[in-house]
């Protein structure tokens, strides 16, 4: 959180718990699904600036989800909130940066039997 090492592990855990409790994972998952829909919509369906904005939002949301996948004490929350499904969908994206973060997120979620079972 405080990249300068100023936060303790406990403070980071509390921050992650608060993020999960606030429903942020579900909101990020919804944002990613909307972004996929906008980016892959028929040409001309959206203003190009809107498409560009959603691409940037997708990258930021995906980065957060991938990092949360490595940080949350109960990773099944991410699977329950749909994060695993959207990460799997993003594995097929053409943008290598999105693919990379999707791979990282899936890899981070593979620490729990629930998520491994959902992937298989």
Secondary structure, 3 states (H helix, E strand, C coil): CCCCCCCCHHHHHHHHHHHHHCCHHHHHHHHHHHHHHHHCCCCCCCCHHHHHHHHHHHHHHHHHHHHHHHHCCCCHHHHHCCHHHHHHHHCCCCCHHHHHHHHHHHHHHCCCHHHHHHHC
